[in-house]
């Protein structure tokens, strides 16, 4: 399972670079954390950075694709008016633009998005869980569905806890995109800390 960083902070991308295989952003993250997309893309290059198209999806997606060589454009399957972006995604893929179909909550949406040949489908575990949905089942069903698909990988997003990450691994998700505070929690362990302190103390007492 690969890890992506769900952040637009330059210092966090630099910090976690050794353990991540890509970066994901969205407009809410950019609003909250700031960050310059071109700068972030240059740091992570040649690995992918997902940037979300908004407003006029077709124009916005082509803008990012023309500006950033390693961009994967996030396009939601649904529009704000409840229509679908199927035609937009189809056209962008025909133009050679890689798509991360985002804000997905169900296997049925993943089945549709995958027919279009998107590079990633992003399933939002935390938001499914928020409403009492069984995100582990959704992830595991999506993984089964994508089993022999060589085009599309599943990204689990909207990760709120380390438990969400471990559940994603158990469901055999291909990628989990994780915020810096969750990554931080993943490396911490009181017993590890006690152990390294014990060995450091012993080392000090060794006669050289
Ligand atoms: C993933 O690609 C999204 O950027 C993100 O994980 C959404 O998470 P949220 O539910 O915390 O907004």
Boltz pocket constraint, residues with backbone or C-beta under 6 A from the ligand:
constraints:
  - pocket:
      binder: B
      contacts: [[A, 6], [A, 24], [A, 25], [A, 26], [A, 28], [A, 29], [A, 122], [A, 124], [A, 126], [A, 127], [A, 156], [A, 157], [A, 158], [A, 159], [A, 177]]
      max_distance: 6.0
